[in-house]
Amino acid sequence: MNTIQIQLNDKQFDALQELITYAMDHLEHRISTEGDNGYRDDFKAELAMAGEVSGVLNETKEYLWTDSYGYISLEIAAEHVNAIAVSGDNEPACLAAIENDGYLRHQLGEMDMEAAVNVLKDAGIEDVDRKSNDEIRTYVLWMACHDINEERNMED
């Protein structure tokens, strides 16, 4: 298996996803119109492969978030942003992301807690000095996911 890592902004990612979707639609059309001329199985294999690529793209999309001062940087999977940056109680989604994503947990564990407290104070989070380190990490993740979501919405 080969590994390829590329960084795309949201517009580039969406364009790539559209291209894959177009290719899949084209292959589906070819499968339905080709009949049984020997190429049908090849087209089905290509369609399955395109579907796998599309799935991997969506599963592995990540965002890089940096606070406004540049003290804290986090790589956050799109699935976490989508689960956390919604209205309502976000704490269960934050805790699940931290528990289930070892790399995210590592990043939050390595975060400079003094910088995190200052970032949260500047964001208007009250009583940050009385919060545990785990609560501070959860707040930072919550804030990062909402910032990313807001930025995504502004680009649309």
RAGINOR-V145693 format. One record per residue. N is the residue number from 1. RES is the residue in one small letter. PHI is phi in radians with two decimals (NA if undefined). NEAR is the number of other ideal C-beta (glycine too) atoms within 8 Angstrom. D_FIRST is the distance of its C-alpha to the first C-alpha in whole Angstrom. Layout:
n: <N/N>
res: <RES/RES>
phi: <PHI/PHI>
near: <NEAR/NEAR>
d_first: <D_FIRST/D_FIRST>
//
This chain:
n: <1/2/3/4/5/6/7/8/9/10/11/12/13/14/15/16/17/18/19/20/21/22/23/24/25/26/27/28/29/30/31/32/33/34/35/36/37/38/39/40/41/42/43/44/45/46/47/48/49/50/51/52/53/54/55/56/57/58/59/60/61/62/63/64/65/66/67/68/69/70/71/72/73/74/75/76/77/78/79/80/81/82/83/84/85/86/87/88/89/90/91/92/93/94/95/96/97/98/99/100/101/102/103/104/105/106/107/108/109/110/111/112/113/114/115/116/117/118/119/120/121/122/123/124/125/126/127/128/129/130/131/132/133/134/135/136/137/138/139/140/141/142/143/144/145/146/147/148/149/150/151/152/153/154/155/156>
res: <m/n/t/i/q/i/q/l/n/d/k/q/f/d/a/l/q/e/l/i/t/y/a/m/d/h/l/e/h/r/i/s/t/e/g/d/n/g/y/r/d/d/f/k/a/e/l/a/m/a/g/e/v/s/g/v/l/n/e/t/k/e/y/l/w/t/d/s/y/g/y/i/s/l/e/i/a/a/e/h/v/n/a/i/a/v/s/g/d/n/e/p/a/c/l/a/a/i/e/n/d/g/y/l/r/h/q/l/g/e/m/d/m/e/a/a/v/n/v/l/k/d/a/g/i/e/d/v/d/r/k/s/n/d/e/i/r/t/y/v/l/w/m/a/c/h/d/i/n/e/e/r/n/m/e/d>
phi: <NA/-1.74/-1.98/-2.19/-2.12/-2.32/-1.91/-2.22/-1.37/-1.05/-1.17/-1.14/-1.07/-1.09/-1.13/-1.12/-1.10/-1.10/-1.09/-1.14/-1.08/-1.08/-1.09/-1.14/-1.08/-1.09/-1.14/-1.06/-1.12/-1.10/-1.09/-1.31/-1.89/-1.27/1.30/-1.97/-1.72/1.69/-1.63/-0.98/-1.14/-1.09/-1.12/-1.14/-1.15/-1.13/-1.10/-1.07/-1.13/-1.09/-1.10/-1.12/-1.08/-1.05/-1.11/-1.13/-0.99/-1.26/-1.29/-1.87/-1.11/-2.29/-2.03/-1.81/-1.97/-2.28/-1.14/-1.14/-1.67/1.44/-1.41/-2.15/-2.24/-2.36/-1.68/-2.18/-1.14/-0.99/-1.07/-1.25/-1.03/-1.11/-1.40/-1.59/-1.46/-2.26/-1.28/1.83/-1.31/-1.67/-1.04/-1.04/-1.18/-1.10/-1.12/-1.13/-1.08/-1.14/-1.20/-1.63/-1.99/-1.04/-1.21/-1.09/-1.02/-1.08/-1.03/-1.16/-1.18/-1.52/-1.12/-1.20/-1.18/-1.13/-1.12/-1.10/-1.05/-1.11/-1.11/-1.20/-1.07/-1.10/-1.45/1.59/-1.29/-1.45/0.97/-1.07/-1.12/-1.67/-1.50/-1.30/-1.04/-1.10/-1.15/-1.10/-1.06/-1.12/-1.09/-1.10/-1.07/-0.99/-1.10/-1.07/-1.13/-1.20/-1.07/-1.08/-1.09/-1.08/-1.13/-1.06/-1.17/-1.22/-1.27/-1.28>
near: <2/3/4/4/4/4/4/7/6/8/7/8/11/8/8/10/11/8/8/12/9/8/9/12/8/8/12/9/8/10/11/6/6/10/5/5/6/6/8/11/7/8/12/9/8/9/12/8/8/12/9/8/9/12/8/8/12/9/7/7/9/8/10/7/11/8/11/6/7/6/9/11/8/14/11/14/13/10/7/14/14/8/10/14/11/8/2/4/4/11/8/7/11/13/9/9/14/13/7/5/10/5/7/15/10/8/10/12/7/5/12/7/8/6/12/14/11/10/15/13/9/7/7/5/8/4/6/11/5/4/9/5/7/6/8/14/13/12/12/15/17/12/11/12/15/10/9/13/10/9/8/10/7/6/7/4>
d_first: <0/4/7/10/13/16/20/22/25/26/27/24/22/25/25/21/21/24/23/20/23/25/22/22/26/26/24/26/29/28/27/31/33/31/33/32/31/28/26/26/23/21/22/21/17/17/19/17/14/16/17/14/13/17/16/13/16/19/17/16/19/21/24/26/29/32/35/38/39/36/36/33/30/27/24/24/22/23/24/26/28/29/30/32/33/36/39/41/40/37/37/35/32/32/33/30/27/28/28/25/23/23/22/25/27/26/27/30/31/31/33/36/39/42/40/39/42/43/41/42/46/45/44/47/45/49/49/46/48/48/45/42/39/37/39/39/35/35/38/35/32/35/36/33/31/35/35/31/32/36/34/32/35/37/34/34>
//
